[in-house]
Amino acid sequence: MKAVRRLGKTPQERGDTTAATGSPDIIELDDGDFAVIGTDITDQIGINPLPDARCATDERIVKISRATLISAKSDIPEQ
């Protein structure tokens, strides 16, 4: 598995990073899937955040900034 590109602006361009913290990001993988770098909030929100949403034991719920997702909008494929 390999990261091939970032969706949206860099964390520095969005102002979402410092030298001491991580950087929220959305990354496209070489198999066409996507990965998200964010803050793990699974313990705070619970494994059932909505009645029809469940986090499996091998999954984590991560939070990314609004700016991260909005800046990626134009890079998200239609299909």
MIMAR-345695 format. One record per residue (C-alpha): residue number from 1; x negated, y negated, z; residue in one letter. Coordinates in Angstrom, 1 decimal, m for minus. Each point is the difference from the previous one (the first is absolute). Example, Ala and Ser with C-alpha at 12.3 -4.5 7.8 and 13.67 -1.06 7.14 Angstrom:
BEGIN
[1 [m12.3 4.5 7.8] "a"]
[2 [m1.4 m3.4 m0.7] "s"]
This chain:
BEGIN
[1 [0.0 0.0 0.0] "m"]
[2 [m1.3 m3.4 m0.9] "k"]
[3 [1.2 m3.6 0.2] "a"]
[4 [0.2 m1.6 m3.4] "v"]
[5 [1.3 m3.5 0.6] "r"]
[6 [1.6 m2.5 2.5] "r"]
[7 [3.5 m1.2 m0.5] "l"]
[8 [0.3 m3.7 0.6] "g"]
[9 [m2.5 m2.5 1.3] "k"]
[10 [m3.0 0.9 2.1] "t"]
[11 [0.4 m0.3 3.8] "p"]
[12 [m2.3 m3.0 m0.1] "q"]
[13 [2.1 m1.8 m2.6] "e"]
[14 [3.1 0.6 2.2] "r"]
[15 [m1.7 m1.1 3.2] "g"]
[16 [0.8 3.4 1.5] "d"]
[17 [m3.4 1.0 1.3] "t"]
[18 [m2.8 m1.2 2.3] "t"]
[19 [m3.5 1.4 0.5] "a"]
[20 [1.2 1.8 3.1] "a"]
[21 [3.2 1.6 m1.3] "t"]
[22 [1.2 2.3 m2.7] "g"]
[23 [1.7 m1.1 m3.2] "s"]
[24 [3.5 1.0 m1.0] "p"]
[25 [0.1 1.3 m3.6] "d"]
[26 [1.8 2.0 m2.6] "i"]
[27 [m2.1 2.3 m2.1] "i"]
[28 [0.8 2.0 m3.1] "e"]
[29 [m1.5 3.5 0.0] "l"]
[30 [m1.4 1.9 m3.0] "d"]
[31 [3.0 2.4 0.1] "d"]
[32 [2.5 m2.9 m0.5] "g"]
[33 [1.1 m0.1 3.7] "d"]
[34 [m0.7 m2.9 2.4] "f"]
[35 [m1.6 m0.4 3.4] "a"]
[36 [0.6 m2.7 2.5] "v"]
[37 [m2.5 m1.4 2.5] "i"]
[38 [1.9 m1.5 3.0] "g"]
[39 [0.5 0.0 3.7] "t"]
[40 [1.3 3.3 1.4] "d"]
[41 [3.4 m0.8 1.6] "i"]
[42 [1.3 3.6 0.3] "t"]
[43 [0.0 0.0 3.8] "d"]
[44 [1.7 m3.4 0.2] "q"]
[45 [2.8 0.6 m2.6] "i"]
[46 [0.4 3.7 0.6] "g"]
[47 [0.1 2.9 m2.4] "i"]
[48 [3.6 m0.8 m1.0] "n"]
[49 [0.0 m3.7 m0.8] "p"]
[50 [3.4 0.2 m1.9] "l"]
[51 [2.7 2.7 0.2] "p"]
[52 [m1.1 1.3 m3.5] "d"]
[53 [m3.8 m0.5 0.4] "a"]
[54 [m2.3 2.4 1.8] "r"]
[55 [m3.7 0.1 0.4] "c"]
[56 [m1.4 3.5 m0.3] "a"]
[57 [m2.8 1.3 2.3] "t"]
[58 [m2.6 m0.6 m2.8] "d"]
[59 [1.2 m3.6 m0.7] "e"]
[60 [m0.4 m3.3 1.7] "r"]
[61 [2.0 m3.2 m0.3] "i"]
[62 [m2.2 m3.0 m0.8] "v"]
[63 [0.7 m3.7 0.0] "k"]
[64 [m1.3 m2.3 m2.7] "i"]
[65 [0.4 m3.7 m0.2] "s"]
[66 [2.8 m1.5 m2.1] "r"]
[67 [m2.6 m1.8 m2.0] "a"]
[68 [m1.7 3.4 m0.9] "t"]
[69 [3.2 1.4 m1.5] "l"]
[70 [1.1 m3.1 m1.7] "i"]
[71 [m3.4 m0.5 m1.7] "s"]
[72 [0.2 3.6 m1.2] "a"]
[73 [3.4 m0.4 m1.6] "k"]
[74 [m1.3 m0.9 m3.5] "s"]
[75 [m2.4 3.0 0.0] "d"]
[76 [2.6 2.6 1.0] "i"]
[77 [1.0 2.0 m3.1] "p"]
[78 [3.6 0.3 m1.1] "e"]
[79 [m0.3 3.8 m0.2] "q"]
